[in-house]
């Protein structure tokens, strides 16, 4: 049986798949939050991107209030106003 070769995505394709900007994807790579390989830029396979999505989904489920900030400050509704 022949091995299936996974398609590798470049930064632009990965950003489109994740719904993020290219700059944000590259920043996440530098921070070690998205698994990748470096060959003529950042490259990702679908399994790496899906693992990142799963990790974010788990975090958001465990910390639903973590995303309720605006520019580092709590939203007005969260401050009791």
C-alpha positions as CSV (number, residue, x, y, z in Angstrom):
1,X,0.0,0.0,0.0
2,X,1.4,3.4,-1.0
3,X,1.8,6.1,1.7
4,X,-0.6,9.0,1.4
5,X,1.3,12.2,1.2
6,X,-0.4,15.0,3.1
7,X,-0.7,18.3,1.4
8,X,1.5,21.0,3.0
9,X,0.0,24.5,3.3
10,X,1.9,27.8,3.2
11,X,1.2,30.6,5.6
12,X,-1.4,32.2,3.4
13,X,-3.3,28.9,2.9
14,X,-3.1,28.1,6.7
15,X,-4.4,31.6,7.6
16,X,-7.4,31.1,5.3
17,X,-8.1,27.6,6.7
18,X,-7.9,29.0,10.3
19,X,-9.8,32.2,9.6
20,X,-6.8,34.3,10.8
21,X,-4.4,36.8,9.2
22,X,-1.1,35.7,7.8
23,X,0.7,37.9,10.4
24,X,-1.2,36.3,13.2
25,X,-0.4,32.8,12.0
26,X,3.3,33.7,11.8
27,X,3.2,35.2,15.3
28,X,1.6,32.1,16.7
29,X,4.4,30.0,15.1
30,X,7.1,32.2,16.7
31,X,5.3,31.7,20.0
32,X,5.3,28.0,19.6
33,X,1.5,27.7,19.6
34,X,1.1,26.1,16.1
35,X,3.3,23.2,15.0
36,X,5.0,23.8,11.7
37,X,8.1,23.2,9.7
38,X,10.5,25.8,8.2
39,X,11.3,25.2,4.6
40,X,11.2,28.3,2.5
41,X,8.8,29.9,5.0
42,X,6.4,28.3,7.4
43,X,4.6,25.1,6.3
44,X,1.8,23.3,7.9
45,X,-0.1,20.1,7.2
46,X,-3.8,19.6,7.9
47,X,-3.2,17.6,11.1
48,X,-1.1,20.4,12.6
49,X,-3.8,23.0,11.9
50,X,-6.6,20.7,13.2
51,X,-4.6,20.1,16.4
52,X,-4.3,23.9,16.9
53,X,-8.1,24.3,16.4
54,X,-8.8,21.5,18.9
55,X,-6.5,23.1,21.5
56,X,-8.2,26.5,21.1
57,X,-11.6,25.0,21.4
58,X,-10.7,23.2,24.6
59,X,-9.2,26.4,26.1
60,X,-12.3,28.4,25.2
61,X,-14.6,25.8,26.7
62,X,-12.6,25.8,29.9
63,X,-12.2,29.6,30.1
64,X,-15.3,31.2,28.5
65,X,-14.5,34.6,30.0
66,X,-11.0,34.7,28.6
67,X,-12.2,36.1,25.3
68,X,-14.3,38.9,26.9
69,X,-11.7,41.6,26.8
70,X,-11.2,44.7,24.6
71,X,-7.7,46.0,24.2
72,X,-6.6,44.3,27.4
73,X,-9.5,45.7,29.5
74,X,-12.7,44.0,30.6
75,X,-15.8,44.9,28.6
76,X,-18.1,47.5,30.2
77,X,-20.7,44.8,31.0
78,X,-18.0,42.7,32.8
79,X,-17.0,45.7,35.0
80,X,-20.4,46.1,36.5
81,X,-21.5,49.2,34.5
